[in-house]
Amino acid sequence: MSTLCTCPLGVALESIPMDDCPVNIGQVVKVAFQRTKKSATETNKVAAVTKATFDALFTATDSTKMVVSPEMGGATFTAGDMITARDGNDAPYGVPIIAGRDATEFNANLLQKNPKVEEAIKKMQCESQLGVWMINNNGDLICQVDDYDNPTEYSPIPIRTLFVGDRTAGGLTDVDSNVIKWWLTANWRSNIKVISRDTLGFDPLTEWSND
């Protein structure tokens, strides 16, 4: 039993698309931060994922501005587990009721960064409506779209509670690092698309800059 379902159910089971193309986010090594809203009523989004479009956003001086992070190591996504209500004798047949999904936790490390970099990112901890455009090790872009098969709008993935930890000294056998983490709300992956570097026609890993 689950409280996540809509009623009434359809007459027949929903068809599952037969898609043989694998989809993998890969290793996230950089992100570009952007506010999810440019005004109280308008969201930040673009109609085309071209270099010219993003160049304008990196040089913007208003709420549409994007800033790219330094490279990160050890990026992991810990998917949220199910939230359950009741069990044992309190639930029919002793089977818990699924009440929801926990948020997904993203963790990574900033390695050997200048304290100025650390402090600049920490300032974004105060942003309440922040999003990220993720870039993987192949230079592919991961973002939110309005339609998976035929997207016409692309936007940053909303994140919650950005946190940057204090510096951990590496000593003799490691390098200095700072933990960076945030949370992605339940079902965050449902409207996310991985756009290959070849499709983009540019490499955001090397061509996105805050300069």
N, C-alpha and C positions, 0 to 999 in steps of 0.2 A: 504494500500500500504506500502511496506517495501523495503529498500535498502539492507536488510540482505539476500535476497534470491538469489539463483543462477538460471541462465536461460540457456537453456530452461527447463521448468518443465518436470518431468517424464510423461510417458504415463498414468500412474495410480497413485493414492495416495500411499504414503509410508505406509507400514504396521506398526502398533504399536505393539511391543512385548507384549504378554499376560503373565505378570510375577506377581505372587501372593506374592512374597517374599518382605516384607517391607524393605526399606533402610532408615536408619536414622543416621546422623552423631552423634547425642547425644550432651552431654555437653563436650566441649573441656576443659580439665583441665591442659594439658601440651602440649608442642610442642618440637620437636628437630629441631634446625636450621642447615642448611647445604647450602653451595653454590650450585647453580643449575648447574654450570659448573666447571669441574676440569682442563680444559685448554680452549684455544680459540676455539677449534673445538670439544671437547668432553664434554658430559653432565655427571653429577653425577647420576648414576643409579646402581641398584643391580639386580642380576638374581634370588635371593632367599631372602625371608624375614625371615631369621633365626637369632637366638641370636648371633651365631658366626660371621655372616656377619656384624651385627651392632656393636658388640664388637670391631671389627677391625677398624671400622670407628670412634668410640669414642676415640680410642687411636692413631689415625692417626696424623701425624704432617705436612700434606700437605693440598691441597685444597679439599680433600675428607672428611676432618674432620667434625664430627657432634658434637653438644653440646646441651644438654637437658635443657629446661627451668625449673624454679621452678613451683610449682602449681600456677594456676591462678583462679580467681573467676569472676563470672559475664560475661562469654564469650557470645558474641552475634554476629550474622551475619546479616548485613543489606543489603539485596540484592539490586543491582543497578536497578533503574527504567529505563524505555525506554527513549531514546533520540529522540525527535521529531523535524521535520522540517515542517514549514508552518502549517497554520490552517485557519479556517474561509474562507473568499473569496479567499485566496491565494492557497487553496488546493481543488481538486475535491470533491464536496459534503461537503466541510468543514471538512473533516476527515484528521487529521494530518498524515504525512508520517513518518513511523518509520525509523530513521536514524542509530540507534545503541542501545547499552545498556551501562549504567554506570557501573563502577566497584563496587564490593561488599566490604563493609567496615567491618572489624573484630575489635571488641573492647573487652578488658578484663581488669582486675585489678591485679597487683602484690600486695599482702597483707603482710604488716609487714616485708618487706625484708631489709636485711642489705644493707647499701649504696653501698658496694662493688658489690653486685649483680646488683643493679640498674645501676651502672656505666659500668659494663661489658656488659650488654645488650645494653646500649646506644651506645657503640662503634660499634655495628653491624648496627647502623643507617647509617653508611658510606658505607655499602655493597650495590653494585648496582645489584648484581645477587644472591639474597638470596631466599631460599625456606624453607618450613616447612614440617615436618612429624607430623601430629596431633595425639594426643592420647585422647580418650574420657574417661568418668568416669568408663566405664566397662573394660578399658585396651585394647580396640580395636584400631587398627592403621588405620589412614586415609591418603592415599597417592595417587600419580598419577600412572597410569598404561598404558601400551601400548595397551592392549586389555582387555576389561572389563570381558569377559567370560573366556578367556584363557590367562591370563597375563604371560608374560615371562620377563618383565622389570618393575621395581618399582623405582619411583623417588620422590623427594620432590616436594611439590606444590609450584610453583613460587609465590612470594609475591612482592608487591611494597610499597615503602615508609614506612619502619618500623619507628615507633615513640614511644618513651617512655617519658611520662610526668614527671615533677618534683613531688616530694613527696607532698601529701595532708595529713596533720595531722588529725588524727581521733578524737581528743578531748576526752571528757568524755564518749561519747556514740558510738564511732566507733573505727576502727583501722587505722593506717597509710596505705596509698595506693599510687600506681603509675599507671596511665593509660598506657596500652600498646595497640597499634593498628597497623594495616597495611591494605592494599587493595589487593583484588584478582581481576584479570582482568576479563572482560566479558566472560561468558561461562566457567568459571574456573571449574565448576562441571561436565563438559561433559566427562572427562576421569579420574574421581576420584573413588576410591574403598574403602569401609570400610571392613577391614580384622579383623575378630573376634579374640579375645585373644586365644580362643580354637584352631583356625586354626594356629595361630602363634606358639603355644606351649610354650610361655613365656609371662610374663606380663611387657610390656614396662613402665608401671606406676612405678613399683618398681624395675625393673631390669636394666633400662637404667640409667647410671650414668656418670658423668664427672670425677670421681676419677680414 
